[in-house]
Amino acid sequence: MKPKNMLLTLDTCLEQEKTGRKTGLLVTALMNGLMLVLSLPFMDWIQLVNIPKLFAKLGITREAAGSLYSSYSIFSLLGFVKNSGKGVFGLYAMLLLILLVATWYLELLYIWKVFRNSKGDDGKGELHTYVIGKASTLLTALLVFGSYGFVLYSNNVVKMKGFSGSWILAVELILALAAYGLIKRMEAKERIRCHEHGLIKEFQKNWVLFLMLIPLCVFFLINSYLPMIGIYFAMERFVKKKVCRV
């Protein structure tokens, strides 16, 4: 079958309705649900390898090693920072946790939107659902890349391969990219039906208004996000004081 015919067949399957909802929406909602399950606290994304050598590099005592595990989820990664006494990993672990919570929110919101079937008369309700779906999948992909980045960063800090990403990261990334592709195809057809244009054309049409947002973004960056760097220093000082007392 030719690629063009395959795409037409795929579009037909995605547009078919079951229980009043498009098959494509149901499939991508289930994919988001699976991504949500794979990111729950009992699913470990980060694994420790060469553990004896790693603990020696980090200066972890035998008593402290008893409270550590061989693998961690994003949710429990701060526990490793606390129990190991290595605040150098704290800021990165906290940012991943914040990103994880945001991903959960968007995935749950997309699933709720799909099964609520909030389609307006002009189809814009469905377009809004697609936007949320794309945001959830992109944020999930960003979380996966961030987790791989944590592995690379941690290995660079300890100057050895002491951290590794589990197979769940690869599965999560494949699901996120596949779901994004399906949602993107459905959104494109819906925009044609609703005579709506995307963000790029909107930017080309109203680029002056978008430029006016830059000062606001810079203000929030300086006043709301840059101070988060202080969390790293506060955590490292807290950990050092705790180690000294012990």
GIWO-V625919 format. One record per residue. N is the residue number from 1. RES is the residue in one letter. SS is DSSP state (H for helix, E for strand, - for the rest). OMEGA is omega as a letter, one per 20 degrees, with the letter a starting at -180 (* if undefined). Layout:
N;RES;SS;OMEGA, N;RES;SS;OMEGA
This chain:
1;M;-;a, 2;K;-;r, 3;P;H;a, 4;K;H;r, 5;N;H;r, 6;M;H;r, 7;L;H;r, 8;L;H;r, 9;T;H;r, 10;L;H;r, 11;D;H;r, 12;T;H;r, 13;C;H;a, 14;L;H;a, 15;E;H;r, 16;Q;-;a, 17;E;E;r, 18;K;E;a, 19;T;-;r, 20;G;-;a, 21;R;E;r, 22;K;E;r, 23;T;H;r, 24;G;H;r, 25;L;H;r, 26;L;H;a, 27;V;H;a, 28;T;H;r, 29;A;H;r, 30;L;H;r, 31;M;H;r, 32;N;H;r, 33;G;H;r, 34;L;H;r, 35;M;H;r, 36;L;H;r, 37;V;H;a, 38;L;H;r, 39;S;-;r, 40;L;-;a, 41;P;-;a, 42;F;-;r, 43;M;-;a, 44;D;-;a, 45;W;-;a, 46;I;E;r, 47;Q;E;r, 48;L;E;r, 49;V;-;a, 50;N;-;a, 51;I;H;a, 52;P;H;a, 53;K;H;r, 54;L;H;a, 55;F;H;r, 56;A;H;r, 57;K;H;a, 58;L;H;a, 59;G;-;a, 60;I;-;a, 61;T;-;r, 62;R;H;r, 63;E;H;r, 64;A;H;a, 65;A;H;a, 66;G;-;a, 67;S;-;a, 68;L;-;a, 69;Y;-;a, 70;S;-;r, 71;S;E;a, 72;Y;E;r, 73;S;-;r, 74;I;-;a, 75;F;-;a, 76;S;-;a, 77;L;H;r, 78;L;H;r, 79;G;H;r, 80;F;H;r, 81;V;H;a, 82;K;H;a, 83;N;H;r, 84;S;H;a, 85;G;-;a, 86;K;-;a, 87;G;H;a, 88;V;H;r, 89;F;H;a, 90;G;H;a, 91;L;H;a, 92;Y;H;a, 93;A;H;r, 94;M;H;r, 95;L;H;r, 96;L;H;r, 97;L;H;r, 98;I;H;r, 99;L;H;r, 100;L;H;r, 101;V;H;r, 102;A;H;r, 103;T;H;r, 104;W;H;a, 105;Y;H;a, 106;L;H;r, 107;E;H;r, 108;L;H;r, 109;L;H;r, 110;Y;H;r, 111;I;H;r, 112;W;H;r, 113;K;H;a, 114;V;H;a, 115;F;H;r, 116;R;H;r, 117;N;-;a, 118;S;-;r, 119;K;-;r, 120;G;-;a, 121;D;-;a, 122;D;-;r, 123;G;-;a, 124;K;H;r, 125;G;H;r, 126;E;H;r, 127;L;H;r, 128;H;H;r, 129;T;H;r, 130;Y;H;r, 131;V;H;r, 132;I;H;r, 133;G;H;r, 134;K;H;r, 135;A;H;a, 136;S;H;a, 137;T;H;r, 138;L;H;r, 139;L;H;r, 140;T;H;r, 141;A;H;r, 142;L;H;r, 143;L;H;r, 144;V;H;r, 145;F;H;r, 146;G;H;r, 147;S;H;r, 148;Y;H;r, 149;G;H;r, 150;F;H;r, 151;V;H;r, 152;L;H;r, 153;Y;H;a, 154;S;H;r, 155;N;H;r, 156;N;H;r, 157;V;H;a, 158;V;H;r, 159;K;-;r, 160;M;-;r, 161;K;-;r, 162;G;-;a, 163;F;E;a, 164;S;E;r, 165;G;E;a, 166;S;-;r, 167;W;H;a, 168;I;H;a, 169;L;H;r, 170;A;H;r, 171;V;H;r, 172;E;H;a, 173;L;H;r, 174;I;H;r, 175;L;H;a, 176;A;H;a, 177;L;H;r, 178;A;H;r, 179;A;H;r, 180;Y;H;r, 181;G;H;r, 182;L;H;a, 183;I;H;r, 184;K;H;r, 185;R;H;r, 186;M;H;a, 187;E;H;a, 188;A;H;r, 189;K;H;a, 190;E;H;r, 191;R;H;r, 192;I;H;r, 193;R;H;a, 194;C;H;a, 195;H;-;r, 196;E;-;r, 197;H;-;a, 198;G;-;a, 199;L;H;a, 200;I;H;r, 201;K;H;r, 202;E;H;r, 203;F;H;r, 204;Q;H;a, 205;K;H;a, 206;N;-;a, 207;W;H;r, 208;V;H;r, 209;L;H;r, 210;F;H;r, 211;L;H;r, 212;M;-;r, 213;L;-;a, 214;I;H;r, 215;P;H;r, 216;L;H;r, 217;C;H;r, 218;V;H;r, 219;F;H;a, 220;F;H;r, 221;L;H;a, 222;I;H;a, 223;N;H;a, 224;S;H;a, 225;Y;H;r, 226;L;H;r, 227;P;H;r, 228;M;H;r, 229;I;H;r, 230;G;H;r, 231;I;H;a, 232;Y;H;a, 233;F;H;r, 234;A;H;a, 235;M;H;a, 236;E;H;r, 237;R;H;r, 238;F;H;a, 239;V;H;a, 240;K;H;r, 241;K;H;a, 242;K;H;r, 243;V;H;r, 244;C;H;r, 245;R;H;r, 246;V;-;*
